[in-house]
Amino acid sequence: AGLDLAIVAGGPTLNETYQEAMKFPDVMTCGSAHDHAVKLGIKPTYHVECDPRAHKADNIDHADDRVQYLIGSGCHPVLLDKLERADVELWVLEVLRPAQCRRVAIREVPSQGR
């Protein structure tokens, strides 16, 4: 059986659709949606960020203890500093050509308490 997950991204329609996201057992926010979703009463299970620009750290004013942050290795150190005490899973981003994909070994990183 599959699991239901609402994916919440930033944008003006979030103010109109946030109650639908609250019906899901798990919610994943992306990018600029984090703080706005929390202010609307959404309790994200996960937040994903992979943008390397420093200003993206402004999207998270306060890390939430209930959220597991899935952060790309290319994210700016300012964001990582902001999430220092949060539940963070750091994932490595690497751009590969199709021929290289067969040579990449993937290693699972154990969860930190979830």
Contacts in CASP RR format, 6 or more apart in sequence:
PFRMAT RR
TARGET T0000
AUTHOR 0000-0000-0000
METHOD contacts of the structure
MODEL  1
AGLDLAIVAGGPTLNETYQEAMKFPDVMTCGSAHDHAVKLGIKPTYHVEC
DPRAHKADNIDHADDRVQYLIGSGCHPVLLDKLERADVELWVLEVLRPAQ
CRRVAIREVPSQGR
3 25 0 8 1.000
3 26 0 8 1.000
4 24 0 8 1.000
4 25 0 8 1.000
4 26 0 8 1.000
5 24 0 8 1.000
5 26 0 8 1.000
5 27 0 8 1.000
5 28 0 8 1.000
5 45 0 8 1.000
6 20 0 8 1.000
6 21 0 8 1.000
6 23 0 8 1.000
6 24 0 8 1.000
6 26 0 8 1.000
6 27 0 8 1.000
6 28 0 8 1.000
7 27 0 8 1.000
7 28 0 8 1.000
7 30 0 8 1.000
8 14 0 8 1.000
8 18 0 8 1.000
8 21 0 8 1.000
8 27 0 8 1.000
8 28 0 8 1.000
8 29 0 8 1.000
8 30 0 8 1.000
8 33 0 8 1.000
8 37 0 8 1.000
8 42 0 8 1.000
8 44 0 8 1.000
9 29 0 8 1.000
9 30 0 8 1.000
9 31 0 8 1.000
9 33 0 8 1.000
10 30 0 8 1.000
10 31 0 8 1.000
10 32 0 8 1.000
10 33 0 8 1.000
10 36 0 8 1.000
11 32 0 8 1.000
11 33 0 8 1.000
14 33 0 8 1.000
14 36 0 8 1.000
14 37 0 8 1.000
14 40 0 8 1.000
15 40 0 8 1.000
18 37 0 8 1.000
18 40 0 8 1.000
18 41 0 8 1.000
18 42 0 8 1.000
21 27 0 8 1.000
21 37 0 8 1.000
21 42 0 8 1.000
22 41 0 8 1.000
22 42 0 8 1.000
26 45 0 8 1.000
26 46 0 8 1.000
27 37 0 8 1.000
27 42 0 8 1.000
27 43 0 8 1.000
27 44 0 8 1.000
27 45 0 8 1.000
27 46 0 8 1.000
28 44 0 8 1.000
28 45 0 8 1.000
28 46 0 8 1.000
28 47 0 8 1.000
28 48 0 8 1.000
29 37 0 8 1.000
29 42 0 8 1.000
29 44 0 8 1.000
29 46 0 8 1.000
29 47 0 8 1.000
29 48 0 8 1.000
30 47 0 8 1.000
30 48 0 8 1.000
30 49 0 8 1.000
31 47 0 8 1.000
31 48 0 8 1.000
31 49 0 8 1.000
31 51 0 8 1.000
31 56 0 8 1.000
31 59 0 8 1.000
32 59 0 8 1.000
33 59 0 8 1.000
34 44 0 8 1.000
34 47 0 8 1.000
34 59 0 8 1.000
34 60 0 8 1.000
34 67 0 8 1.000
35 59 0 8 1.000
35 60 0 8 1.000
35 61 0 8 1.000
35 62 0 8 1.000
37 44 0 8 1.000
38 44 0 8 1.000
38 64 0 8 1.000
43 64 0 8 1.000
43 66 0 8 1.000
44 64 0 8 1.000
44 66 0 8 1.000
44 67 0 8 1.000
45 66 0 8 1.000
45 67 0 8 1.000
45 68 0 8 1.000
46 67 0 8 1.000
46 68 0 8 1.000
46 69 0 8 1.000
46 70 0 8 1.000
47 60 0 8 1.000
47 67 0 8 1.000
47 68 0 8 1.000
47 69 0 8 1.000
47 70 0 8 1.000
48 70 0 8 1.000
48 71 0 8 1.000
49 56 0 8 1.000
49 59 0 8 1.000
49 69 0 8 1.000
49 70 0 8 1.000
49 71 0 8 1.000
49 72 0 8 1.000
49 75 0 8 1.000
49 79 0 8 1.000
50 71 0 8 1.000
50 72 0 8 1.000
50 74 0 8 1.000
50 75 0 8 1.000
50 93 0 8 1.000
51 75 0 8 1.000
52 74 0 8 1.000
52 75 0 8 1.000
52 76 0 8 1.000
53 76 0 8 1.000
54 76 0 8 1.000
54 78 0 8 1.000
54 79 0 8 1.000
56 75 0 8 1.000
56 76 0 8 1.000
56 79 0 8 1.000
57 76 0 8 1.000
57 78 0 8 1.000
57 79 0 8 1.000
57 81 0 8 1.000
57 82 0 8 1.000
60 79 0 8 1.000
60 82 0 8 1.000
60 83 0 8 1.000
63 69 0 8 1.000
63 82 0 8 1.000
63 83 0 8 1.000
63 85 0 8 1.000
63 86 0 8 1.000
64 86 0 8 1.000
65 86 0 8 1.000
65 87 0 8 1.000
67 86 0 8 1.000
67 87 0 8 1.000
68 87 0 8 1.000
68 88 0 8 1.000
68 89 0 8 1.000
68 111 0 8 1.000
68 114 0 8 1.000
69 83 0 8 1.000
69 86 0 8 1.000
69 87 0 8 1.000
69 88 0 8 1.000
69 89 0 8 1.000
70 89 0 8 1.000
70 91 0 8 1.000
71 79 0 8 1.000
71 80 0 8 1.000
71 83 0 8 1.000
71 88 0 8 1.000
71 89 0 8 1.000
71 90 0 8 1.000
71 91 0 8 1.000
72 90 0 8 1.000
72 91 0 8 1.000
72 92 0 8 1.000
72 93 0 8 1.000
73 90 0 8 1.000
73 91 0 8 1.000
73 92 0 8 1.000
73 93 0 8 1.000
74 93 0 8 1.000
80 88 0 8 1.000
87 112 0 8 1.000
87 113 0 8 1.000
87 114 0 8 1.000
88 112 0 8 1.000
89 109 0 8 1.000
89 111 0 8 1.000
89 112 0 8 1.000
90 109 0 8 1.000
91 109 0 8 1.000
94 104 0 8 1.000
96 104 0 8 1.000
END
